[in-house]
Amino acid sequence: MSRHAGFASVEPWLLWEWLAGRSVARGSPSPVPDHGGMRVDTASADELRRYVFSGAEPGIRELAASIRTPRIFIKACVAGDRLLAMAPAGWELQPCGYFMTQRTAFEPNVSLPPGYRLDVLRDGSCFAATIFSEDDTLAASGRAAEHGRAFVFDRIRTHPEHRRRGLGKALMFALGAMRTSGHARKVLVATEAGRALYASIGWDVVSLYSTIVIPDHGLQHDLPLS
C-alpha cells in the first residue's frame, strides 16, 4: 500500500474550478471535458496538452494507451504508483504534488522585511504580485485568479538568494486579500518544498496530485508540476 493512502481524491467541481482558474492565471486555453476528466490544449514548448482527473477514472487507461508521443501529461488526484499502473510501459512518474486548500482566513496585513517592496496588479479576474529588493532585483512573484467558486494561487516563487525571509508568506497574504467572493474556495497545487510553507499559514493537503508522461530525453525545460 502507498504511504500516502490516507489522502482523498478531489471533488470534481473543485478540480474543474481550479484548472479553469489556473488557465486564467496563465493565459492558457480553458479546460474541456475529455475521457471522464479534463483536457487543456496548452501547446507550449514544454507541454502539448494535459489531461487532469479527480481520481483513478476508468478513462485513464484508454487515454494512456492511445498516446505515443512525449509532452502530453496525464495528471490525477491519486497516488503516483496507482496512476502509473494505469498506463502501458514507457510512461514515467514525475515528482509528487499536493492539491491543497486553506482552512483559515488570510491575515489582513502584509509584513515585509526591511529592504523589500511589494506590488500587486489586477487584470480582470487575474492578479499578479511581485516583491523587489532595494536594488530593484525581482525577489519573489506569484499569481492568482478567481473563477467561479475557486480562488486559485499559481506560480508562487521566491528566488533562492531571498528565501527564508517571509517573502512567500507575504505574497500569499497579498494575493489572498484580492479575493472578492467570500465563498470562493482557496486552492493551489504545491510541490514537496512548497507544501511546508503553505501548511504554516493554514493550508491542508486534500489529495496527492500525481503526473505521468512519456519522457522526451531531448527536452531541456523543467517539466510542469501543476
N, C-alpha and C positions, 0 to 999 in steps of 0.2 A: 504493500500500500504506500502511496506517496506520502511524504512527510507533511504535505500541505493539504491533506484530505479534508481537514476541518473547514476549509473555506467553501462558501456557497457560490452558485452561479449568479449572474446579474439579471434583474428583471429586464425583459426585452425592451420595454418602453424607455427605460433609463439608458440602456445602451444606445438605443436609437438617438435619443436626445443628445447624449454625449458625443456620438460620432458626427451628428449634424452640426453641433456647436463647434467641434474641432475643425470641421470643414470651413465654417465661417471664420474662425480664428486664423486659419492658414490660407484662406483664399482658394481652397480646393473645391472640386465638384461636390454636390450634395450626394449623400448615400442613396442607393436604390435597393429594393428587396431583391435577393438572389439566393437560390439554394437553401432557403429556410433561414438565411441570415441577411447580411447587408453587403453591398459592394460599393467601393469608391474607386472611380477610374482616375487615379492620381496622375499618371503619365509624367512622372518626374524622372530625373536622372537615376535616382536610386530605386524607384518603385513604379512599375507599370500600373498595377492595381492592387487593391487589398480587399479581402473578404473578412467580415467580422461576425462572430456568432456569440450568443449569450450563454451557450453551453455546448455539450457534445452532441450537436444536432446531426441527425442521420445524413443530411445532405453534404456533410463534410467529406465523407468517404468518396462519394461520386465526384465531387468537385476536385479533390486532390488527385484522383485517378485520371481526370481529364486534362490536367495541367502538365506540360512538358518543359516549360522554359523558366529561367530564373526571373527575379524581380516581381513575382506575383506572390503575395503574402497571404497566408491564412492565419487568422487570429481568433482566439476563443477564450472565454472565461472559464477555463478548466486547467487542471494540472498539465504541465508540459508533456510528461510521459504519456498521458492519456491522449492528448491531441496528436502527438507523433505516431502513436499506434494506429490512428485512423488514416494515415497516409501510406502510400506504397514506398518501396525502397527509393532512396535518392533525396528524400527530404531531410532537412536538418532543423534542429531546435535552436532558437535564439534565446538570449538572456531573458530571464523571467521578469515580467512586470506585475504591477498590482493596481487593480481598479479600486479607487478609494473615494469615500465621501466624508464630509465634515459633520461632526455631531454637535458642534458648538458654534455660537455666533463669532464673527470676527471682532477683535478689539478695535475700538473706534479710532485710536491714534496710532500713527506710524512713527516709530522711533529709529532714526538712522544714527550711526556712529559719526563723530566729527569728521569732516573732510569729504562727505558724500552729499549728493543731491538727487532727488527723485522726481521724475516727470511721468505723468500719466496722460495719454492722449486717447480720445474716443473717435471712432469712425463707425457710425451707425450703432450696431449692437456688439461691436468688437472694441476691445480696449488693449492698449499696449503700454507697458510700464518699463522704464529704463532707469538705472541708477548709474551715475557717473562719479568718478573720483575727482578730487580738486584739480587735477591736471587734465580733466575732460576725457579721461580714458573710460571706455564702457566697462563697468564692473559687474553688472547683472542686468538681466532682462526677462520679460515674461509677457504672456498674452492671455486674454480671457474673452469669452463670448457668451452672451445669454441667448439661449434658444429654447423656446417652449418652456418646459418645466425643469430645465437644467441651466446651471451657470458653470461653464467649463473653463478650467485653467489648463494652459498649454505652454510648453517650451519654457518652463521656469529654469533659468540657468544663471549660475554665478561663476565667473571666471576663476580659475584655480588660485591666483595670487590674492584674491579678495574673499576667499571662503573663511568660514568660522568667525564672521563679524556681524551676523544677524541680517545680512542683506536679503537672503532668501525669504526670511520671515517678513521683512519689510515689504517686499514685492507682493507676497501673498495677501497681506493686510490691505495694501493699497488697491490691488485689483478687486479684492472682495468687497471693498467699500463702494465699488461701482455697480454692484448688483441692484437692479431696480425693482425686482419682484421678490418679496419676502418668501414666496412659495417655491422659488426656483432652487432645486437641489444642487448643492455644490459638489462637483465631481472632477476627477482627474485620473490619469494613469501615471504611476510613479515607477521609477527604476528602483533597483535594490538600494542604491545610495540615497535617493530622494525620499524613500519610504520613512526613514527615521526623522527627517526634518518635518514632514507633514504630520507624523504621529505626535510630534512635540507641540503642535499647535491645534490639536483636537481632531485630527483625521483618523478614520478607521479603514482598514482593508476589508472590502466586501468580498472580493474574489481575486484569485490569480488571473493574470492576463498573459496568455502564452502565445507564442508566434512560431510558425514553421515556414520554411521557404526552401526551394531548390537552389543550392548555392551557385553563385556566379563568381568563380575564383579570380576573374579579372576585374571585378568591381572594386574600386578604390574608396568608395564612400562608406560612411557608417550606415549600418542597416537600421531602419526605423523601428523604434520600440512601439510607440503608441499610434 
